[in-house]
Structure formats: structure tokens, C-alpha cells
Amino acid sequence: MRFGKRELFICRDFYKRMYRSNPVVECNAGIQPGHLEILLFRKWLVVMSKAH
């Protein structure tokens, strides 16, 4: 989905984290510049990125 200059991508997260994550919301910088990854309830991954 696109919101102005941002794109929003939502999917299930199957990545096995080697650290203890916050049970409600965990925020990290994405792999590429301009990306923000938000992990919700340790199951849902929301990625916000700049639209091209």
C-alpha cells in the first residue's frame, strides 16, 4: 500500500531472532536506507519504506 511518499508492507514474520524481543512492539532500522521495520506481537512485520 502507498501512503504519500511511503510504502507499507505487512506480512507474517518467520525470522528466528537470537535476542529477546519486546512482546508488543519492536522497532528497527531496515536493511536499506529509508526503511523502518516494526514487529507487532512477535508475529507481524510491518515495513515502511520510501516510495520510488
PDB file of N, CA, C and O in Angstrom:
ATOM      1  N   MET A   1       0.842  -1.166   0.000  1.00  0.00           N
ATOM      2  CA  MET A   1       0.000   0.000   0.000  1.00  0.00           C
ATOM      3  C   MET A   1       0.892   1.235   0.000  1.00  0.00           C
ATOM      4  O   MET A   1       1.993   1.210   0.550  1.00  0.00           O
ATOM      5  N   ARG A   2       0.431   2.285  -0.599  1.00  0.00           N
ATOM      6  CA  ARG A   2       1.205   3.512  -0.673  1.00  0.00           C
ATOM      7  C   ARG A   2       0.461   4.631   0.041  1.00  0.00           C
ATOM      8  O   ARG A   2      -0.732   4.845  -0.174  1.00  0.00           O
ATOM      9  N   PHE A   3       1.198   5.347   0.905  1.00  0.00           N
ATOM     10  CA  PHE A   3       0.667   6.498   1.626  1.00  0.00           C
ATOM     11  C   PHE A   3       1.583   7.680   1.353  1.00  0.00           C
ATOM     12  O   PHE A   3       2.595   7.854   2.031  1.00  0.00           O
ATOM     13  N   GLY A   4       1.232   8.489   0.366  1.00  0.00           N
ATOM     14  CA  GLY A   4       2.077   9.636   0.030  1.00  0.00           C
ATOM     15  C   GLY A   4       3.437   9.186  -0.466  1.00  0.00           C
ATOM     16  O   GLY A   4       3.538   8.518  -1.495  1.00  0.00           O
ATOM     17  N   LYS A   5       4.491   9.551   0.265  1.00  0.00           N
ATOM     18  CA  LYS A   5       5.856   9.191  -0.128  1.00  0.00           C
ATOM     19  C   LYS A   5       6.339   7.900   0.533  1.00  0.00           C
ATOM     20  O   LYS A   5       7.519   7.564   0.442  1.00  0.00           O
ATOM     21  N   ARG A   6       5.444   7.181   1.189  1.00  0.00           N
ATOM     22  CA  ARG A   6       5.815   5.945   1.879  1.00  0.00           C
ATOM     23  C   ARG A   6       5.039   4.750   1.346  1.00  0.00           C
ATOM     24  O   ARG A   6       3.890   4.872   0.922  1.00  0.00           O
ATOM     25  N   GLU A   7       5.689   3.598   1.377  1.00  0.00           N
ATOM     26  CA  GLU A   7       5.038   2.334   1.057  1.00  0.00           C
ATOM     27  C   GLU A   7       4.960   1.510   2.334  1.00  0.00           C
ATOM     28  O   GLU A   7       5.878   1.538   3.155  1.00  0.00           O
ATOM     29  N   LEU A   8       3.875   0.784   2.499  1.00  0.00           N
ATOM     30  CA  LEU A   8       3.645  -0.029   3.684  1.00  0.00           C
ATOM     31  C   LEU A   8       3.474  -1.479   3.251  1.00  0.00           C
ATOM     32  O   LEU A   8       2.668  -1.781   2.371  1.00  0.00           O
ATOM     33  N   PHE A   9       4.236  -2.372   3.874  1.00  0.00           N
ATOM     34  CA  PHE A   9       4.186  -3.797   3.563  1.00  0.00           C
ATOM     35  C   PHE A   9       3.964  -4.555   4.870  1.00  0.00           C
ATOM     36  O   PHE A   9       4.702  -4.350   5.834  1.00  0.00           O
ATOM     37  N   ILE A  10       2.956  -5.427   4.913  1.00  0.00           N
ATOM     38  CA  ILE A  10       2.623  -6.191   6.115  1.00  0.00           C
ATOM     39  C   ILE A  10       2.664  -7.678   5.787  1.00  0.00           C
ATOM     40  O   ILE A  10       2.078  -8.117   4.797  1.00  0.00           O
ATOM     41  N   CYS A  11       3.363  -8.458   6.627  1.00  0.00           N
ATOM     42  CA  CYS A  11       3.441  -9.906   6.411  1.00  0.00           C
ATOM     43  C   CYS A  11       3.695 -10.603   7.744  1.00  0.00           C
ATOM     44  O   CYS A  11       4.010  -9.958   8.744  1.00  0.00           O
ATOM     45  N   ARG A  12       3.553 -11.925   7.746  1.00  0.00           N
ATOM     46  CA  ARG A  12       3.906 -12.714   8.923  1.00  0.00           C
ATOM     47  C   ARG A  12       5.419 -12.777   9.015  1.00  0.00           C
ATOM     48  O   ARG A  12       6.096 -12.838   7.989  1.00  0.00           O
ATOM     49  N   ASP A  13       5.958 -12.764  10.219  1.00  0.00           N
ATOM     50  CA  ASP A  13       7.401 -12.812  10.418  1.00  0.00           C
ATOM     51  C   ASP A  13       7.800 -14.214  10.868  1.00  0.00           C
ATOM     52  O   ASP A  13       7.349 -14.690  11.909  1.00  0.00           O
ATOM     53  N   PHE A  14       8.648 -14.873  10.078  1.00  0.00           N
ATOM     54  CA  PHE A  14       9.111 -16.216  10.400  1.00  0.00           C
ATOM     55  C   PHE A  14      10.583 -16.237  10.779  1.00  0.00           C
ATOM     56  O   PHE A  14      11.159 -17.306  10.978  1.00  0.00           O
ATOM     57  N   TYR A  15      11.201 -15.050  10.883  1.00  0.00           N
ATOM     58  CA  TYR A  15      12.622 -14.955  11.205  1.00  0.00           C
ATOM     59  C   TYR A  15      12.859 -15.318  12.671  1.00  0.00           C
ATOM     60  O   TYR A  15      12.176 -14.809  13.559  1.00  0.00           O
ATOM     61  N   LYS A  16      13.826 -16.197  12.919  1.00  0.00           N
ATOM     62  CA  LYS A  16      14.166 -16.603  14.282  1.00  0.00           C
ATOM     63  C   LYS A  16      15.169 -15.608  14.849  1.00  0.00           C
ATOM     64  O   LYS A  16      16.321 -15.567  14.417  1.00  0.00           O
ATOM     65  N   ARG A  17      14.734 -14.811  15.812  1.00  0.00           N
ATOM     66  CA  ARG A  17      15.605 -13.814  16.413  1.00  0.00           C
ATOM     67  C   ARG A  17      16.429 -14.442  17.529  1.00  0.00           C
ATOM     68  O   ARG A  17      15.922 -15.243  18.314  1.00  0.00           O
ATOM     69  N   MET A  18      17.708 -14.069  17.592  1.00  0.00           N
ATOM     70  CA  MET A  18      18.618 -14.600  18.604  1.00  0.00           C
ATOM     71  C   MET A  18      18.597 -13.763  19.879  1.00  0.00           C
ATOM     72  O   MET A  18      19.356 -14.029  20.811  1.00  0.00           O
ATOM     73  N   TYR A  19      17.745 -12.769  19.922  1.00  0.00           N
ATOM     74  CA  TYR A  19      17.624 -11.925  21.103  1.00  0.00           C
ATOM     75  C   TYR A  19      16.158 -11.893  21.534  1.00  0.00           C
ATOM     76  O   TYR A  19      15.267 -12.228  20.754  1.00  0.00           O
ATOM     77  N   ARG A  20      15.922 -11.496  22.758  1.00  0.00           N
ATOM     78  CA  ARG A  20      14.555 -11.417  23.282  1.00  0.00           C
ATOM     79  C   ARG A  20      13.939 -10.110  22.809  1.00  0.00           C
ATOM     80  O   ARG A  20      14.426  -9.031  23.146  1.00  0.00           O
ATOM     81  N   SER A  21      12.883 -10.204  22.042  1.00  0.00           N
ATOM     82  CA  SER A  21      12.225  -9.009  21.518  1.00  0.00           C
ATOM     83  C   SER A  21      11.084  -8.588  22.434  1.00  0.00           C
ATOM     84  O   SER A  21      10.579  -9.377  23.233  1.00  0.00           O
ATOM     85  N   ASN A  22      10.696  -7.338  22.301  1.00  0.00           N
ATOM     86  CA  ASN A  22       9.583  -6.794  23.063  1.00  0.00           C
ATOM     87  C   ASN A  22       8.313  -7.545  22.661  1.00  0.00           C
ATOM     88  O   ASN A  22       8.086  -7.746  21.467  1.00  0.00           O
ATOM     89  N   PRO A  23       7.476  -7.967  23.618  1.00  0.00           N
ATOM     90  CA  PRO A  23       6.291  -8.762  23.264  1.00  0.00           C
ATOM     91  C   PRO A  23       5.206  -7.991  22.519  1.00  0.00           C
ATOM     92  O   PRO A  23       4.346  -8.609  21.890  1.00  0.00           O
ATOM     93  N   VAL A  24       5.220  -6.657  22.571  1.00  0.00           N
ATOM     94  CA  VAL A  24       4.165  -5.883  21.914  1.00  0.00           C
ATOM     95  C   VAL A  24       4.677  -5.230  20.636  1.00  0.00           C
ATOM     96  O   VAL A  24       4.190  -5.542  19.549  1.00  0.00           O
ATOM     97  N   VAL A  25       5.655  -4.325  20.749  1.00  0.00           N
ATOM     98  CA  VAL A  25       6.160  -3.586  19.585  1.00  0.00           C
ATOM     99  C   VAL A  25       7.683  -3.527  19.640  1.00  0.00           C
ATOM    100  O   VAL A  25       8.261  -3.188  20.673  1.00  0.00           O
ATOM    101  N   GLU A  26       8.326  -3.857  18.531  1.00  0.00           N
ATOM    102  CA  GLU A  26       9.779  -3.785  18.394  1.00  0.00           C
ATOM    103  C   GLU A  26      10.075  -3.023  17.106  1.00  0.00           C
ATOM    104  O   GLU A  26       9.586  -3.400  16.041  1.00  0.00           O
ATOM    105  N   CYS A  27      10.865  -1.959  17.188  1.00  0.00           N
ATOM    106  CA  CYS A  27      11.202  -1.141  16.014  1.00  0.00           C
ATOM    107  C   CYS A  27      12.687  -1.256  15.713  1.00  0.00           C
ATOM    108  O   CYS A  27      13.515  -1.223  16.623  1.00  0.00           O
ATOM    109  N   ASN A  28      13.026  -1.393  14.430  1.00  0.00           N
ATOM    110  CA  ASN A  28      14.412  -1.475  13.976  1.00  0.00           C
ATOM    111  C   ASN A  28      14.559  -0.725  12.669  1.00  0.00           C
ATOM    112  O   ASN A  28      13.598  -0.548  11.921  1.00  0.00           O
ATOM    113  N   ALA A  29      15.788  -0.283  12.408  1.00  0.00           N
ATOM    114  CA  ALA A  29      16.092   0.262  11.090  1.00  0.00           C
ATOM    115  C   ALA A  29      16.134  -0.903  10.111  1.00  0.00           C
ATOM    116  O   ALA A  29      16.591  -1.992  10.457  1.00  0.00           O
ATOM    117  N   GLY A  30      15.665  -0.680   8.908  1.00  0.00           N
ATOM    118  CA  GLY A  30      15.659  -1.737   7.905  1.00  0.00           C
ATOM    119  C   GLY A  30      17.027  -1.954   7.299  1.00  0.00           C
ATOM    120  O   GLY A  30      17.991  -1.281   7.661  1.00  0.00           O
ATOM    121  N   ILE A  31      17.108  -2.896   6.378  1.00  0.00           N
ATOM    122  CA  ILE A  31      18.368  -3.226   5.725  1.00  0.00           C
ATOM    123  C   ILE A  31      18.823  -2.091   4.819  1.00  0.00           C
ATOM    124  O   ILE A  31      20.009  -1.762   4.783  1.00  0.00           O
ATOM    125  N   GLN A  32      17.900  -1.498   4.098  1.00  0.00           N
ATOM    126  CA  GLN A  32      18.231  -0.415   3.175  1.00  0.00           C
ATOM    127  C   GLN A  32      17.939   0.932   3.823  1.00  0.00           C
ATOM    128  O   GLN A  32      17.097   1.016   4.718  1.00  0.00           O
ATOM    129  N   PRO A  33      18.630   1.998   3.381  1.00  0.00           N
ATOM    130  CA  PRO A  33      18.342   3.334   3.924  1.00  0.00           C
ATOM    131  C   PRO A  33      16.891   3.731   3.656  1.00  0.00           C
ATOM    132  O   PRO A  33      16.366   3.487   2.570  1.00  0.00           O
ATOM    133  N   GLY A  34      16.251   4.340   4.645  1.00  0.00           N
ATOM    134  CA  GLY A  34      14.871   4.778   4.490  1.00  0.00           C
ATOM    135  C   GLY A  34      13.836   3.741   4.862  1.00  0.00           C
ATOM    136  O   GLY A  34      12.640   3.985   4.704  1.00  0.00           O
ATOM    137  N   HIS A  35      14.269   2.577   5.359  1.00  0.00           N
ATOM    138  CA  HIS A  35      13.343   1.519   5.759  1.00  0.00           C
ATOM    139  C   HIS A  35      13.186   1.493   7.277  1.00  0.00           C
ATOM    140  O   HIS A  35      14.148   1.715   8.011  1.00  0.00           O
ATOM    141  N   LEU A  36      11.987   1.226   7.734  1.00  0.00           N
ATOM    142  CA  LEU A  36      11.693   1.062   9.150  1.00  0.00           C
ATOM    143  C   LEU A  36      10.905  -0.231   9.305  1.00  0.00           C
ATOM    144  O   LEU A  36       9.877  -0.423   8.655  1.00  0.00           O
ATOM    145  N   GLU A  37      11.395  -1.117  10.171  1.00  0.00           N
ATOM    146  CA  GLU A  37      10.724  -2.388  10.419  1.00  0.00           C
ATOM    147  C   GLU A  37      10.090  -2.351  11.800  1.00  0.00           C
ATOM    148  O   GLU A  37      10.748  -2.017  12.785  1.00  0.00           O
ATOM    149  N   ILE A  38       8.809  -2.695  11.869  1.00  0.00           N
ATOM    150  CA  ILE A  38       8.072  -2.722  13.124  1.00  0.00           C
ATOM    151  C   ILE A  38       7.521  -4.132  13.305  1.00  0.00           C
ATOM    152  O   ILE A  38       6.754  -4.615  12.472  1.00  0.00           O
ATOM    153  N   LEU A  39       7.909  -4.781  14.382  1.00  0.00           N
ATOM    154  CA  LEU A  39       7.436  -6.129  14.697  1.00  0.00           C
ATOM    155  C   LEU A  39       6.325  -6.010  15.737  1.00  0.00           C
ATOM    156  O   LEU A  39       6.544  -5.496  16.834  1.00  0.00           O
ATOM    157  N   LEU A  40       5.132  -6.490  15.384  1.00  0.00           N
ATOM    158  CA  LEU A  40       3.975  -6.407  16.274  1.00  0.00           C
ATOM    159  C   LEU A  40       3.657  -7.776  16.852  1.00  0.00           C
ATOM    160  O   LEU A  40       3.464  -8.736  16.106  1.00  0.00           O
ATOM    161  N   PHE A  41       3.602  -7.875  18.153  1.00  0.00           N
ATOM    162  CA  PHE A  41       3.233  -9.096  18.874  1.00  0.00           C
ATOM    163  C   PHE A  41       4.087 -10.302  18.485  1.00  0.00           C
ATOM    164  O   PHE A  41       3.623 -11.440  18.548  1.00  0.00           O
ATOM    165  N   ARG A  42       5.337 -10.051  18.082  1.00  0.00           N
ATOM    166  CA  ARG A  42       6.306 -11.089  17.684  1.00  0.00           C
ATOM    167  C   ARG A  42       5.841 -11.941  16.510  1.00  0.00           C
ATOM    168  O   ARG A  42       6.427 -12.992  16.251  1.00  0.00           O
ATOM    169  N   LYS A  43       4.801 -11.514  15.791  1.00  0.00           N
ATOM    170  CA  LYS A  43       4.268 -12.295  14.674  1.00  0.00           C
ATOM    171  C   LYS A  43       4.165 -11.507  13.380  1.00  0.00           C
ATOM    172  O   LYS A  43       4.428 -12.056  12.310  1.00  0.00           O
ATOM    173  N   TRP A  44       3.792 -10.240  13.446  1.00  0.00           N
ATOM    174  CA  TRP A  44       3.519  -9.448  12.254  1.00  0.00           C
ATOM    175  C   TRP A  44       4.634  -8.446  12.013  1.00  0.00           C
ATOM    176  O   TRP A  44       5.024  -7.711  12.920  1.00  0.00           O
ATOM    177  N   LEU A  45       5.143  -8.419  10.802  1.00  0.00           N
ATOM    178  CA  LEU A  45       6.201  -7.497  10.420  1.00  0.00           C
ATOM    179  C   LEU A  45       5.613  -6.427   9.512  1.00  0.00           C
ATOM    180  O   LEU A  45       5.031  -6.733   8.472  1.00  0.00           O
ATOM    181  N   VAL A  46       5.770  -5.173   9.913  1.00  0.00           N
ATOM    182  CA  VAL A  46       5.320  -4.024   9.129  1.00  0.00           C
ATOM    183  C   VAL A  46       6.574  -3.299   8.664  1.00  0.00           C
ATOM    184  O   VAL A  46       7.386  -2.874   9.485  1.00  0.00           O
ATOM    185  N   VAL A  47       6.738  -3.155   7.355  1.00  0.00           N
ATOM    186  CA  VAL A  47       7.901  -2.480   6.790  1.00  0.00           C
ATOM    187  C   VAL A  47       7.426  -1.209   6.112  1.00  0.00           C
ATOM    188  O   VAL A  47       6.580  -1.241   5.218  1.00  0.00           O
ATOM    189  N   MET A  48       7.984  -0.087   6.550  1.00  0.00           N
ATOM    190  CA  MET A  48       7.696   1.200   5.920  1.00  0.00           C
ATOM    191  C   MET A  48       8.943   1.617   5.152  1.00  0.00           C
ATOM    192  O   MET A  48      10.048   1.586   5.695  1.00  0.00           O
ATOM    193  N   SER A  49       8.771   2.007   3.894  1.00  0.00           N
ATOM    194  CA  SER A  49       9.906   2.397   3.067  1.00  0.00           C
ATOM    195  C   SER A  49       9.536   3.587   2.206  1.00  0.00           C
ATOM    196  O   SER A  49       8.361   3.912   2.034  1.00  0.00           O
ATOM    197  N   LYS A  50      10.560   4.232   1.668  1.00  0.00           N
ATOM    198  CA  LYS A  50      10.334   5.346   0.756  1.00  0.00           C
ATOM    199  C   LYS A  50       9.827   4.812  -0.573  1.00  0.00           C
ATOM    200  O   LYS A  50      10.359   3.835  -1.099  1.00  0.00           O
ATOM    201  N   ALA A  51       8.802   5.449  -1.113  1.00  0.00           N
ATOM    202  CA  ALA A  51       8.276   5.048  -2.419  1.00  0.00           C
ATOM    203  C   ALA A  51       9.187   5.608  -3.503  1.00  0.00           C
ATOM    204  O   ALA A  51       9.706   6.717  -3.376  1.00  0.00           O
ATOM    205  N   HIS A  52       9.377   4.847  -4.557  1.00  0.00           N
ATOM    206  CA  HIS A  52      10.248   5.292  -5.662  1.00  0.00           C
ATOM    207  C   HIS A  52       9.432   5.889  -6.769  1.00  0.00           C
ATOM    208  O   HIS A  52       9.984   6.319  -7.782  1.00  0.00           O
TER     209      HIS A  52
END
